[in-house]
Amino acid sequence: MKVKELMERLGSTDTGVTLAYIKDALEEINTISETHLKTTRIDLNKDKRFYSMPSDVQQIKDIRCKNHLNSKDEYRTIPRLIYRPTIKDADGE
């Protein structure tokens, strides 16, 4: 849709105001939705606990595991810990 068509639908005659509304809407859409997301898959190996992350990682949104709390070969989100674990493991981490 062109700016002129949008102005006709809104009943506006001021191009500057209409462009300002369009820019505001695009900025609001950008804050609501995530852009430039990248999905990376890492295979898990038996008896391996620590894995290296790609160097370009800025934020991890979700970690999913196949057959986690189900037996239907579905990928489910692994819950995130809020506090440090109270049970110590063999690696001492």
PDB file of N, CA, C and O in Angstrom:
ATOM      1  N   MET A   1       0.840  -1.163   0.000  1.00  0.00           N
ATOM      2  CA  MET A   1       0.000   0.000   0.000  1.00  0.00           C
ATOM      3  C   MET A   1       0.892   1.235   0.000  1.00  0.00           C
ATOM      4  O   MET A   1       1.901   1.290   0.702  1.00  0.00           O
ATOM      5  N   LYS A   2       0.509   2.203  -0.784  1.00  0.00           N
ATOM      6  CA  LYS A   2       1.273   3.436  -0.886  1.00  0.00           C
ATOM      7  C   LYS A   2       0.757   4.452   0.132  1.00  0.00           C
ATOM      8  O   LYS A   2      -0.341   4.314   0.671  1.00  0.00           O
ATOM      9  N   VAL A   3       1.570   5.467   0.379  1.00  0.00           N
ATOM     10  CA  VAL A   3       1.218   6.491   1.353  1.00  0.00           C
ATOM     11  C   VAL A   3      -0.062   7.210   0.924  1.00  0.00           C
ATOM     12  O   VAL A   3      -0.910   7.533   1.756  1.00  0.00           O
ATOM     13  N   LYS A   4      -0.193   7.454  -0.364  1.00  0.00           N
ATOM     14  CA  LYS A   4      -1.392   8.143  -0.867  1.00  0.00           C
ATOM     15  C   LYS A   4      -2.652   7.323  -0.589  1.00  0.00           C
ATOM     16  O   LYS A   4      -3.678   7.874  -0.189  1.00  0.00           O
ATOM     17  N   GLU A   5      -2.578   6.024  -0.799  1.00  0.00           N
ATOM     18  CA  GLU A   5      -3.736   5.160  -0.518  1.00  0.00           C
ATOM     19  C   GLU A   5      -4.073   5.166   0.967  1.00  0.00           C
ATOM     20  O   GLU A   5      -5.245   5.200   1.343  1.00  0.00           O
ATOM     21  N   LEU A   6      -3.055   5.132   1.802  1.00  0.00           N
ATOM     22  CA  LEU A   6      -3.275   5.169   3.246  1.00  0.00           C
ATOM     23  C   LEU A   6      -3.911   6.498   3.664  1.00  0.00           C
ATOM     24  O   LEU A   6      -4.813   6.526   4.502  1.00  0.00           O
ATOM     25  N   MET A   7      -3.443   7.576   3.086  1.00  0.00           N
ATOM     26  CA  MET A   7      -4.017   8.887   3.390  1.00  0.00           C
ATOM     27  C   MET A   7      -5.484   8.947   2.974  1.00  0.00           C
ATOM     28  O   MET A   7      -6.299   9.534   3.686  1.00  0.00           O
ATOM     29  N   GLU A   8      -5.831   8.357   1.844  1.00  0.00           N
ATOM     30  CA  GLU A   8      -7.223   8.336   1.397  1.00  0.00           C
ATOM     31  C   GLU A   8      -8.094   7.539   2.357  1.00  0.00           C
ATOM     32  O   GLU A   8      -9.220   7.940   2.653  1.00  0.00           O
ATOM     33  N   ARG A   9      -7.573   6.398   2.851  1.00  0.00           N
ATOM     34  CA  ARG A   9      -8.338   5.584   3.789  1.00  0.00           C
ATOM     35  C   ARG A   9      -8.532   6.297   5.128  1.00  0.00           C
ATOM     36  O   ARG A   9      -9.585   6.174   5.753  1.00  0.00           O
ATOM     37  N   LEU A  10      -7.515   7.043   5.567  1.00  0.00           N
ATOM     38  CA  LEU A  10      -7.589   7.746   6.842  1.00  0.00           C
ATOM     39  C   LEU A  10      -8.338   9.071   6.743  1.00  0.00           C
ATOM     40  O   LEU A  10      -8.772   9.622   7.755  1.00  0.00           O
ATOM     41  N   GLY A  11      -8.485   9.571   5.537  1.00  0.00           N
ATOM     42  CA  GLY A  11      -9.109  10.883   5.361  1.00  0.00           C
ATOM     43  C   GLY A  11      -8.181  12.012   5.740  1.00  0.00           C
ATOM     44  O   GLY A  11      -8.632  13.086   6.139  1.00  0.00           O
ATOM     45  N   SER A  12      -6.880  11.777   5.618  1.00  0.00           N
ATOM     46  CA  SER A  12      -5.873  12.769   5.978  1.00  0.00           C
ATOM     47  C   SER A  12      -5.392  13.501   4.739  1.00  0.00           C
ATOM     48  O   SER A  12      -5.345  12.936   3.647  1.00  0.00           O
ATOM     49  N   THR A  13      -5.032  14.777   4.923  1.00  0.00           N
ATOM     50  CA  THR A  13      -4.505  15.561   3.802  1.00  0.00           C
ATOM     51  C   THR A  13      -3.045  15.953   4.037  1.00  0.00           C
ATOM     52  O   THR A  13      -2.400  16.498   3.140  1.00  0.00           O
ATOM     53  N   ASP A  14      -2.519  15.681   5.237  1.00  0.00           N
ATOM     54  CA  ASP A  14      -1.155  16.076   5.589  1.00  0.00           C
ATOM     55  C   ASP A  14      -0.216  14.871   5.452  1.00  0.00           C
ATOM     56  O   ASP A  14      -0.297  13.909   6.216  1.00  0.00           O
ATOM     57  N   THR A  15       0.669  14.952   4.467  1.00  0.00           N
ATOM     58  CA  THR A  15       1.605  13.852   4.212  1.00  0.00           C
ATOM     59  C   THR A  15       2.590  13.666   5.362  1.00  0.00           C
ATOM     60  O   THR A  15       2.913  12.534   5.725  1.00  0.00           O
ATOM     61  N   GLY A  16       3.064  14.756   5.932  1.00  0.00           N
ATOM     62  CA  GLY A  16       4.043  14.679   7.011  1.00  0.00           C
ATOM     63  C   GLY A  16       3.513  13.945   8.232  1.00  0.00           C
ATOM     64  O   GLY A  16       4.226  13.145   8.837  1.00  0.00           O
ATOM     65  N   VAL A  17       2.262  14.214   8.597  1.00  0.00           N
ATOM     66  CA  VAL A  17       1.664  13.549   9.755  1.00  0.00           C
ATOM     67  C   VAL A  17       1.485  12.060   9.466  1.00  0.00           C
ATOM     68  O   VAL A  17       1.743  11.217  10.326  1.00  0.00           O
ATOM     69  N   THR A  18       1.043  11.745   8.254  1.00  0.00           N
ATOM     70  CA  THR A  18       0.840  10.341   7.882  1.00  0.00           C
ATOM     71  C   THR A  18       2.160   9.583   7.907  1.00  0.00           C
ATOM     72  O   THR A  18       2.205   8.452   8.391  1.00  0.00           O
ATOM     73  N   LEU A  19       3.222  10.171   7.404  1.00  0.00           N
ATOM     74  CA  LEU A  19       4.546   9.528   7.436  1.00  0.00           C
ATOM     75  C   LEU A  19       5.033   9.345   8.873  1.00  0.00           C
ATOM     76  O   LEU A  19       5.652   8.330   9.193  1.00  0.00           O
ATOM     77  N   ALA A  20       4.758  10.315   9.733  1.00  0.00           N
ATOM     78  CA  ALA A  20       5.146  10.190  11.139  1.00  0.00           C
ATOM     79  C   ALA A  20       4.401   9.028  11.793  1.00  0.00           C
ATOM     80  O   ALA A  20       4.986   8.277  12.574  1.00  0.00           O
ATOM     81  N   TYR A  21       3.104   8.874  11.476  1.00  0.00           N
ATOM     82  CA  TYR A  21       2.342   7.745  12.004  1.00  0.00           C
ATOM     83  C   TYR A  21       2.896   6.413  11.502  1.00  0.00           C
ATOM     84  O   TYR A  21       2.973   5.447  12.262  1.00  0.00           O
ATOM     85  N   ILE A  22       3.276   6.359  10.245  1.00  0.00           N
ATOM     86  CA  ILE A  22       3.836   5.124   9.672  1.00  0.00           C
ATOM     87  C   ILE A  22       5.149   4.777  10.371  1.00  0.00           C
ATOM     88  O   ILE A  22       5.371   3.620  10.728  1.00  0.00           O
ATOM     89  N   LYS A  23       6.019   5.765  10.567  1.00  0.00           N
ATOM     90  CA  LYS A  23       7.298   5.522  11.237  1.00  0.00           C
ATOM     91  C   LYS A  23       7.092   5.070  12.678  1.00  0.00           C
ATOM     92  O   LYS A  23       7.774   4.160  13.150  1.00  0.00           O
ATOM     93  N   ASP A  24       6.150   5.707  13.378  1.00  0.00           N
ATOM     94  CA  ASP A  24       5.854   5.298  14.751  1.00  0.00           C
ATOM     95  C   ASP A  24       5.350   3.866  14.804  1.00  0.00           C
ATOM     96  O   ASP A  24       5.735   3.100  15.688  1.00  0.00           O
ATOM     97  N   ALA A  25       4.484   3.500  13.853  1.00  0.00           N
ATOM     98  CA  ALA A  25       3.943   2.137  13.813  1.00  0.00           C
ATOM     99  C   ALA A  25       5.049   1.123  13.552  1.00  0.00           C
ATOM    100  O   ALA A  25       5.079   0.067  14.184  1.00  0.00           O
ATOM    101  N   LEU A  26       5.958   1.430  12.633  1.00  0.00           N
ATOM    102  CA  LEU A  26       7.060   0.511  12.341  1.00  0.00           C
ATOM    103  C   LEU A  26       7.991   0.347  13.543  1.00  0.00           C
ATOM    104  O   LEU A  26       8.476  -0.754  13.801  1.00  0.00           O
ATOM    105  N   GLU A  27       8.244   1.423  14.273  1.00  0.00           N
ATOM    106  CA  GLU A  27       9.075   1.323  15.474  1.00  0.00           C
ATOM    107  C   GLU A  27       8.395   0.487  16.552  1.00  0.00           C
ATOM    108  O   GLU A  27       9.055  -0.283  17.250  1.00  0.00           O
ATOM    109  N   GLU A  28       7.081   0.634  16.689  1.00  0.00           N
ATOM    110  CA  GLU A  28       6.355  -0.150  17.684  1.00  0.00           C
ATOM    111  C   GLU A  28       6.338  -1.624  17.311  1.00  0.00           C
ATOM    112  O   GLU A  28       6.489  -2.488  18.176  1.00  0.00           O
ATOM    113  N   ILE A  29       6.157  -1.913  16.039  1.00  0.00           N
ATOM    114  CA  ILE A  29       6.205  -3.308  15.578  1.00  0.00           C
ATOM    115  C   ILE A  29       7.576  -3.897  15.855  1.00  0.00           C
ATOM    116  O   ILE A  29       7.681  -5.056  16.257  1.00  0.00           O
ATOM    117  N   ASN A  30       8.622  -3.120  15.647  1.00  0.00           N
ATOM    118  CA  ASN A  30       9.986  -3.593  15.873  1.00  0.00           C
ATOM    119  C   ASN A  30      10.242  -3.891  17.348  1.00  0.00           C
ATOM    120  O   ASN A  30      10.978  -4.826  17.663  1.00  0.00           O
ATOM    121  N   THR A  31       9.656  -3.122  18.251  1.00  0.00           N
ATOM    122  CA  THR A  31       9.869  -3.385  19.673  1.00  0.00           C
ATOM    123  C   THR A  31       9.086  -4.599  20.148  1.00  0.00           C
ATOM    124  O   THR A  31       9.498  -5.273  21.091  1.00  0.00           O
ATOM    125  N   ILE A  32       7.967  -4.879  19.508  1.00  0.00           N
ATOM    126  CA  ILE A  32       7.132  -6.010  19.914  1.00  0.00           C
ATOM    127  C   ILE A  32       7.689  -7.328  19.394  1.00  0.00           C
ATOM    128  O   ILE A  32       7.739  -8.315  20.129  1.00  0.00           O
ATOM    129  N   SER A  33       8.102  -7.350  18.150  1.00  0.00           N
ATOM    130  CA  SER A  33       8.552  -8.606  17.544  1.00  0.00           C
ATOM    131  C   SER A  33      10.069  -8.669  17.480  1.00  0.00           C
ATOM    132  O   SER A  33      10.745  -7.652  17.319  1.00  0.00           O
ATOM    133  N   GLU A  34      10.586  -9.874  17.608  1.00  0.00           N
ATOM    134  CA  GLU A  34      12.028 -10.098  17.535  1.00  0.00           C
ATOM    135  C   GLU A  34      12.443 -10.199  16.063  1.00  0.00           C
ATOM    136  O   GLU A  34      11.750 -10.808  15.247  1.00  0.00           O
ATOM    137  N   THR A  35      13.562  -9.601  15.752  1.00  0.00           N
ATOM    138  CA  THR A  35      14.091  -9.686  14.393  1.00  0.00           C
ATOM    139  C   THR A  35      15.473 -10.318  14.435  1.00  0.00           C
ATOM    140  O   THR A  35      16.134 -10.319  15.474  1.00  0.00           O
ATOM    141  N   HIS A  36      15.891 -10.838  13.334  1.00  0.00           N
ATOM    142  CA  HIS A  36      17.215 -11.432  13.169  1.00  0.00           C
ATOM    143  C   HIS A  36      17.452 -12.586  14.148  1.00  0.00           C
ATOM    144  O   HIS A  36      18.522 -12.691  14.749  1.00  0.00           O
ATOM    145  N   LEU A  37      16.463 -13.433  14.297  1.00  0.00           N
ATOM    146  CA  LEU A  37      16.628 -14.617  15.143  1.00  0.00           C
ATOM    147  C   LEU A  37      17.312 -15.714  14.349  1.00  0.00           C
ATOM    148  O   LEU A  37      17.088 -15.851  13.146  1.00  0.00           O
ATOM    149  N   LYS A  38      18.134 -16.487  15.012  1.00  0.00           N
ATOM    150  CA  LYS A  38      18.855 -17.574  14.366  1.00  0.00           C
ATOM    151  C   LYS A  38      18.721 -18.807  15.243  1.00  0.00           C
ATOM    152  O   LYS A  38      18.914 -18.739  16.457  1.00  0.00           O
ATOM    153  N   THR A  39      18.394 -19.921  14.633  1.00  0.00           N
ATOM    154  CA  THR A  39      18.268 -21.171  15.363  1.00  0.00           C
ATOM    155  C   THR A  39      19.496 -22.027  15.116  1.00  0.00           C
ATOM    156  O   THR A  39      19.920 -22.207  13.975  1.00  0.00           O
ATOM    157  N   THR A  40      20.063 -22.548  16.184  1.00  0.00           N
ATOM    158  CA  THR A  40      21.222 -23.426  16.084  1.00  0.00           C
ATOM    159  C   THR A  40      20.903 -24.722  16.794  1.00  0.00           C
ATOM    160  O   THR A  40      20.345 -24.719  17.891  1.00  0.00           O
ATOM    161  N   ARG A  41      21.253 -25.820  16.173  1.00  0.00           N
ATOM    162  CA  ARG A  41      21.053 -27.130  16.782  1.00  0.00           C
ATOM    163  C   ARG A  41      22.403 -27.707  17.183  1.00  0.00           C
ATOM    164  O   ARG A  41      23.366 -27.678  16.417  1.00  0.00           O
ATOM    165  N   ILE A  42      22.448 -28.232  18.407  1.00  0.00           N
ATOM    166  CA  ILE A  42      23.658 -28.864  18.925  1.00  0.00           C
ATOM    167  C   ILE A  42      23.289 -30.273  19.347  1.00  0.00           C
ATOM    168  O   ILE A  42      22.372 -30.466  20.145  1.00  0.00           O
ATOM    169  N   ASP A  43      23.989 -31.247  18.823  1.00  0.00           N
ATOM    170  CA  ASP A  43      23.726 -32.634  19.208  1.00  0.00           C
ATOM    171  C   ASP A  43      24.311 -32.909  20.590  1.00  0.00           C
ATOM    172  O   ASP A  43      25.421 -32.486  20.914  1.00  0.00           O
ATOM    173  N   LEU A  44      23.541 -33.622  21.385  1.00  0.00           N
ATOM    174  CA  LEU A  44      24.003 -33.988  22.720  1.00  0.00           C
ATOM    175  C   LEU A  44      24.715 -35.331  22.665  1.00  0.00           C
ATOM    176  O   LEU A  44      24.281 -36.243  21.962  1.00  0.00           O
ATOM    177  N   ASN A  45      25.797 -35.449  23.402  1.00  0.00           N
ATOM    178  CA  ASN A  45      26.569 -36.685  23.451  1.00  0.00           C
ATOM    179  C   ASN A  45      26.504 -37.282  24.850  1.00  0.00           C
ATOM    180  O   ASN A  45      26.434 -36.560  25.845  1.00  0.00           O
ATOM    181  N   LYS A  46      26.528 -38.579  24.909  1.00  0.00           N
ATOM    182  CA  LYS A  46      26.480 -39.264  26.191  1.00  0.00           C
ATOM    183  C   LYS A  46      27.732 -38.923  27.009  1.00  0.00           C
ATOM    184  O   LYS A  46      28.839 -38.860  26.473  1.00  0.00           O
ATOM    185  N   ASP A  47      27.538 -38.706  28.309  1.00  0.00           N
ATOM    186  CA  ASP A  47      28.609 -38.405  29.265  1.00  0.00           C
ATOM    187  C   ASP A  47      29.355 -37.101  28.961  1.00  0.00           C
ATOM    188  O   ASP A  47      30.494 -36.928  29.395  1.00  0.00           O
ATOM    189  N   LYS A  48      28.730 -36.197  28.229  1.00  0.00           N
ATOM    190  CA  LYS A  48      29.329 -34.887  27.999  1.00  0.00           C
ATOM    191  C   LYS A  48      28.398 -33.845  28.609  1.00  0.00           C
ATOM    192  O   LYS A  48      27.203 -33.816  28.314  1.00  0.00           O
ATOM    193  N   ARG A  49      28.957 -32.996  29.458  1.00  0.00           N
ATOM    194  CA  ARG A  49      28.125 -32.046  30.173  1.00  0.00           C
ATOM    195  C   ARG A  49      28.212 -30.637  29.618  1.00  0.00           C
ATOM    196  O   ARG A  49      27.190 -29.960  29.512  1.00  0.00           O
ATOM    197  N   PHE A  50      29.391 -30.180  29.262  1.00  0.00           N
ATOM    198  CA  PHE A  50      29.582 -28.812  28.819  1.00  0.00           C
ATOM    199  C   PHE A  50      29.739 -28.778  27.303  1.00  0.00           C
ATOM    200  O   PHE A  50      30.414 -29.625  26.717  1.00  0.00           O
ATOM    201  N   TYR A  51      29.110 -27.790  26.679  1.00  0.00           N
ATOM    202  CA  TYR A  51      29.160 -27.604  25.232  1.00  0.00           C
ATOM    203  C   TYR A  51      29.554 -26.164  24.947  1.00  0.00           C
ATOM    204  O   TYR A  51      29.193 -25.252  25.691  1.00  0.00           O
ATOM    205  N   SER A  52      30.289 -25.970  23.875  1.00  0.00           N
ATOM    206  CA  SER A  52      30.678 -24.607  23.514  1.00  0.00           C
ATOM    207  C   SER A  52      29.546 -23.947  22.726  1.00  0.00           C
ATOM    208  O   SER A  52      28.857 -24.592  21.936  1.00  0.00           O
ATOM    209  N   MET A  53      29.377 -22.661  22.958  1.00  0.00           N
ATOM    210  CA  MET A  53      28.355 -21.880  22.269  1.00  0.00           C
ATOM    211  C   MET A  53      28.983 -21.151  21.089  1.00  0.00           C
ATOM    212  O   MET A  53      30.167 -20.816  21.128  1.00  0.00           O
ATOM    213  N   PRO A  54      28.205 -20.902  20.042  1.00  0.00           N
ATOM    214  CA  PRO A  54      28.732 -20.118  18.930  1.00  0.00           C
ATOM    215  C   PRO A  54      29.178 -18.730  19.410  1.00  0.00           C
ATOM    216  O   PRO A  54      28.606 -18.184  20.354  1.00  0.00           O
ATOM    217  N   SER A  55      30.179 -18.175  18.770  1.00  0.00           N
ATOM    218  CA  SER A  55      30.759 -16.905  19.231  1.00  0.00           C
ATOM    219  C   SER A  55      29.838 -15.714  18.998  1.00  0.00           C
ATOM    220  O   SER A  55      30.011 -14.677  19.640  1.00  0.00           O
ATOM    221  N   ASP A  56      28.869 -15.831  18.104  1.00  0.00           N
ATOM    222  CA  ASP A  56      27.993 -14.700  17.803  1.00  0.00           C
ATOM    223  C   ASP A  56      26.708 -14.674  18.634  1.00  0.00           C
ATOM    224  O   ASP A  56      25.796 -13.908  18.323  1.00  0.00           O
ATOM    225  N   VAL A  57      26.621 -15.489  19.675  1.00  0.00           N
ATOM    226  CA  VAL A  57      25.429 -15.533  20.520  1.00  0.00           C
ATOM    227  C   VAL A  57      25.348 -14.275  21.368  1.00  0.00           C
ATOM    228  O   VAL A  57      26.308 -13.920  22.054  1.00  0.00           O
ATOM    229  N   GLN A  58      24.197 -13.595  21.324  1.00  0.00           N
ATOM    230  CA  GLN A  58      23.968 -12.437  22.163  1.00  0.00           C
ATOM    231  C   GLN A  58      22.946 -12.730  23.250  1.00  0.00           C
ATOM    232  O   GLN A  58      23.035 -12.208  24.361  1.00  0.00           O
ATOM    233  N   GLN A  59      21.972 -13.574  22.914  1.00  0.00           N
ATOM    234  CA  GLN A  59      20.923 -13.893  23.874  1.00  0.00           C
ATOM    235  C   GLN A  59      20.354 -15.257  23.532  1.00  0.00           C
ATOM    236  O   GLN A  59      20.132 -15.565  22.361  1.00  0.00           O
ATOM    237  N   ILE A  60      20.116 -16.075  24.546  1.00  0.00           N
ATOM    238  CA  ILE A  60      19.501 -17.379  24.334  1.00  0.00           C
ATOM    239  C   ILE A  60      18.045 -17.259  24.737  1.00  0.00           C
ATOM    240  O   ILE A  60      17.740 -16.965  25.893  1.00  0.00           O
ATOM    241  N   LYS A  61      17.150 -17.483  23.799  1.00  0.00           N
ATOM    242  CA  LYS A  61      15.722 -17.333  24.044  1.00  0.00           C
ATOM    243  C   LYS A  61      15.088 -18.602  24.593  1.00  0.00           C
ATOM    244  O   LYS A  61      14.208 -18.531  25.450  1.00  0.00           O
ATOM    245  N   ASP A  62      15.526 -19.766  24.109  1.00  0.00           N
ATOM    246  CA  ASP A  62      14.863 -21.007  24.490  1.00  0.00           C
ATOM    247  C   ASP A  62      15.805 -22.172  24.237  1.00  0.00           C
ATOM    248  O   ASP A  62      16.584 -22.160  23.283  1.00  0.00           O
ATOM    249  N   ILE A  63      15.726 -23.169  25.094  1.00  0.00           N
ATOM    250  CA  ILE A  63      16.467 -24.410  24.894  1.00  0.00           C
ATOM    251  C   ILE A  63      15.448 -25.534  24.928  1.00  0.00           C
ATOM    252  O   ILE A  63      14.684 -25.670  25.884  1.00  0.00           O
ATOM    253  N   ARG A  64      15.445 -26.332  23.880  1.00  0.00           N
ATOM    254  CA  ARG A  64      14.489 -27.428  23.779  1.00  0.00           C
ATOM    255  C   ARG A  64      15.229 -28.748  23.671  1.00  0.00           C
ATOM    256  O   ARG A  64      16.343 -28.825  23.152  1.00  0.00           O
ATOM    257  N   CYS A  65      14.573 -29.788  24.178  1.00  0.00           N
ATOM    258  CA  CYS A  65      15.160 -31.121  24.160  1.00  0.00           C
ATOM    259  C   CYS A  65      14.097 -32.112  23.707  1.00  0.00           C
ATOM    260  O   CYS A  65      12.938 -32.031  24.115  1.00  0.00           O
ATOM    261  N   LYS A  66      14.501 -33.035  22.870  1.00  0.00           N
ATOM    262  CA  LYS A  66      13.576 -34.057  22.380  1.00  0.00           C
ATOM    263  C   LYS A  66      13.309 -35.078  23.486  1.00  0.00           C
ATOM    264  O   LYS A  66      14.228 -35.486  24.196  1.00  0.00           O
ATOM    265  N   ASN A  67      12.060 -35.481  23.624  1.00  0.00           N
ATOM    266  CA  ASN A  67      11.600 -36.454  24.623  1.00  0.00           C
ATOM    267  C   ASN A  67      11.786 -35.965  26.055  1.00  0.00           C
ATOM    268  O   ASN A  67      11.918 -36.784  26.965  1.00  0.00           O
ATOM    269  N   HIS A  68      11.799 -34.672  26.277  1.00  0.00           N
ATOM    270  CA  HIS A  68      11.886 -34.130  27.635  1.00  0.00           C
ATOM    271  C   HIS A  68      10.481 -34.110  28.233  1.00  0.00           C
ATOM    272  O   HIS A  68       9.616 -33.371  27.763  1.00  0.00           O
ATOM    273  N   LEU A  69      10.255 -34.907  29.252  1.00  0.00           N
ATOM    274  CA  LEU A  69       8.964 -35.051  29.913  1.00  0.00           C
ATOM    275  C   LEU A  69       7.864 -35.568  28.981  1.00  0.00           C
ATOM    276  O   LEU A  69       6.684 -35.297  29.199  1.00  0.00           O
ATOM    277  N   ASN A  70       8.247 -36.298  27.963  1.00  0.00           N
ATOM    278  CA  ASN A  70       7.264 -36.939  27.093  1.00  0.00           C
ATOM    279  C   ASN A  70       7.934 -38.101  26.374  1.00  0.00           C
ATOM    280  O   ASN A  70       9.158 -38.225  26.378  1.00  0.00           O
ATOM    281  N   SER A  71       7.126 -38.941  25.764  1.00  0.00           N
ATOM    282  CA  SER A  71       7.671 -40.087  25.012  1.00  0.00           C
ATOM    283  C   SER A  71       7.150 -40.085  23.586  1.00  0.00           C
ATOM    284  O   SER A  71       7.062 -41.142  22.961  1.00  0.00           O
ATOM    285  N   LYS A  72       6.805 -38.923  23.064  1.00  0.00           N
ATOM    286  CA  LYS A  72       6.209 -38.816  21.731  1.00  0.00           C
ATOM    287  C   LYS A  72       7.160 -38.191  20.712  1.00  0.00           C
ATOM    288  O   LYS A  72       6.713 -37.694  19.679  1.00  0.00           O
ATOM    289  N   ASP A  73       8.445 -38.209  20.984  1.00  0.00           N
ATOM    290  CA  ASP A  73       9.445 -37.590  20.105  1.00  0.00           C
ATOM    291  C   ASP A  73       9.152 -36.114  19.839  1.00  0.00           C
ATOM    292  O   ASP A  73       9.380 -35.620  18.734  1.00  0.00           O
ATOM    293  N   GLU A  74       8.650 -35.416  20.849  1.00  0.00           N
ATOM    294  CA  GLU A  74       8.389 -33.988  20.729  1.00  0.00           C
ATOM    295  C   GLU A  74       9.518 -33.192  21.377  1.00  0.00           C
ATOM    296  O   GLU A  74      10.156 -33.650  22.324  1.00  0.00           O
ATOM    297  N   TYR A  75       9.747 -32.013  20.858  1.00  0.00           N
ATOM    298  CA  TYR A  75      10.706 -31.101  21.474  1.00  0.00           C
ATOM    299  C   TYR A  75       9.952 -30.247  22.481  1.00  0.00           C
ATOM    300  O   TYR A  75       8.933 -29.643  22.149  1.00  0.00           O
ATOM    301  N   ARG A  76      10.453 -30.196  23.714  1.00  0.00           N
ATOM    302  CA  ARG A  76       9.836 -29.378  24.754  1.00  0.00           C
ATOM    303  C   ARG A  76      10.896 -28.494  25.395  1.00  0.00           C
ATOM    304  O   ARG A  76      12.076 -28.842  25.446  1.00  0.00           O
ATOM    305  N   THR A  77      10.452 -27.359  25.873  1.00  0.00           N
ATOM    306  CA  THR A  77      11.347 -26.407  26.512  1.00  0.00           C
ATOM    307  C   THR A  77      11.840 -26.944  27.851  1.00  0.00           C
ATOM    308  O   THR A  77      11.068 -27.486  28.642  1.00  0.00           O
ATOM    309  N   ILE A  78      13.126 -26.786  28.087  1.00  0.00           N
ATOM    310  CA  ILE A  78      13.709 -27.151  29.381  1.00  0.00           C
ATOM    311  C   ILE A  78      13.513 -25.957  30.309  1.00  0.00           C
ATOM    312  O   ILE A  78      13.904 -24.841  29.968  1.00  0.00           O
ATOM    313  N   PRO A  79      12.910 -26.179  31.485  1.00  0.00           N
ATOM    314  CA  PRO A  79      12.679 -25.050  32.392  1.00  0.00           C
ATOM    315  C   PRO A  79      13.989 -24.399  32.842  1.00  0.00           C
ATOM    316  O   PRO A  79      15.009 -25.066  33.018  1.00  0.00           O
ATOM    317  N   ARG A  80      13.930 -23.123  33.015  1.00  0.00           N
ATOM    318  CA  ARG A  80      15.103 -22.353  33.409  1.00  0.00           C
ATOM    319  C   ARG A  80      15.177 -22.270  34.929  1.00  0.00           C
ATOM    320  O   ARG A  80      14.157 -22.094  35.596  1.00  0.00           O
ATOM    321  N   LEU A  81      16.382 -22.397  35.474  1.00  0.00           N
ATOM    322  CA  LEU A  81      16.585 -22.244  36.913  1.00  0.00           C
ATOM    323  C   LEU A  81      16.669 -20.759  37.257  1.00  0.00           C
ATOM    324  O   LEU A  81      17.346 -19.987  36.579  1.00  0.00           O
ATOM    325  N   ILE A  82      15.987 -20.387  38.296  1.00  0.00           N
ATOM    326  CA  ILE A  82      16.055 -19.002  38.752  1.00  0.00           C
ATOM    327  C   ILE A  82      17.152 -18.852  39.802  1.00  0.00           C
ATOM    328  O   ILE A  82      17.875 -17.856  39.809  1.00  0.00           O
ATOM    329  N   TYR A  83      17.277 -19.835  40.686  1.00  0.00           N
ATOM    330  CA  TYR A  83      18.279 -19.802  41.748  1.00  0.00           C
ATOM    331  C   TYR A  83      19.350 -20.859  41.475  1.00  0.00           C
ATOM    332  O   TYR A  83      19.153 -21.755  40.655  1.00  0.00           O
ATOM    333  N   ARG A  84      20.465 -20.746  42.157  1.00  0.00           N
ATOM    334  CA  ARG A  84      21.527 -21.747  42.028  1.00  0.00           C
ATOM    335  C   ARG A  84      20.994 -23.085  42.526  1.00  0.00           C
ATOM    336  O   ARG A  84      20.229 -23.116  43.490  1.00  0.00           O
ATOM    337  N   PRO A  85      21.378 -24.196  41.891  1.00  0.00           N
ATOM    338  CA  PRO A  85      20.895 -25.499  42.344  1.00  0.00           C
ATOM    339  C   PRO A  85      21.379 -25.824  43.756  1.00  0.00           C
ATOM    340  O   PRO A  85      22.514 -25.522  44.123  1.00  0.00           O
ATOM    341  N   THR A  86      20.494 -26.446  44.539  1.00  0.00           N
ATOM    342  CA  THR A  86      20.844 -26.775  45.922  1.00  0.00           C
ATOM    343  C   THR A  86      21.590 -28.099  46.020  1.00  0.00           C
ATOM    344  O   THR A  86      22.295 -28.338  47.000  1.00  0.00           O
ATOM    345  N   ILE A  87      21.448 -28.951  45.030  1.00  0.00           N
ATOM    346  CA  ILE A  87      22.127 -30.262  45.030  1.00  0.00           C
ATOM    347  C   ILE A  87      23.407 -30.155  44.227  1.00  0.00           C
ATOM    348  O   ILE A  87      23.364 -29.781  43.055  1.00  0.00           O
ATOM    349  N   LYS A  88      24.526 -30.468  44.817  1.00  0.00           N
ATOM    350  CA  LYS A  88      25.815 -30.433  44.115  1.00  0.00           C
ATOM    351  C   LYS A  88      25.948 -31.648  43.213  1.00  0.00           C
ATOM    352  O   LYS A  88      25.457 -32.728  43.540  1.00  0.00           O
ATOM    353  N   ASP A  89      26.607 -31.472  42.091  1.00  0.00           N
ATOM    354  CA  ASP A  89      26.833 -32.586  41.176  1.00  0.00           C
ATOM    355  C   ASP A  89      28.274 -33.095  41.287  1.00  0.00           C
ATOM    356  O   ASP A  89      29.080 -32.548  42.039  1.00  0.00           O
ATOM    357  N   ALA A  90      28.575 -34.120  40.548  1.00  0.00           N
ATOM    358  CA  ALA A  90      29.892 -34.749  40.618  1.00  0.00           C
ATOM    359  C   ALA A  90      31.003 -33.838  40.104  1.00  0.00           C
ATOM    360  O   ALA A  90      32.147 -33.951  40.544  1.00  0.00           O
ATOM    361  N   ASP A  91      30.670 -32.916  39.158  1.00  0.00           N
ATOM    362  CA  ASP A  91      31.688 -32.017  38.605  1.00  0.00           C
ATOM    363  C   ASP A  91      31.990 -30.845  39.533  1.00  0.00           C
ATOM    364  O   ASP A  91      32.962 -30.119  39.324  1.00  0.00           O
ATOM    365  N   GLY A  92      31.157 -30.659  40.559  1.00  0.00           N
ATOM    366  CA  GLY A  92      31.396 -29.578  41.495  1.00  0.00           C
ATOM    367  C   GLY A  92      31.015 -28.217  40.981  1.00  0.00           C
ATOM    368  O   GLY A  92      31.419 -27.208  41.560  1.00  0.00           O
ATOM    369  N   GLU A  93      30.269 -28.157  39.937  1.00  0.00           N
ATOM    370  CA  GLU A  93      29.846 -26.869  39.342  1.00  0.00           C
ATOM    371  C   GLU A  93      28.548 -26.409  39.939  1.00  0.00           C
ATOM    372  O   GLU A  93      28.037 -25.352  39.567  1.00  0.00           O
TER     373      GLU A  93
END
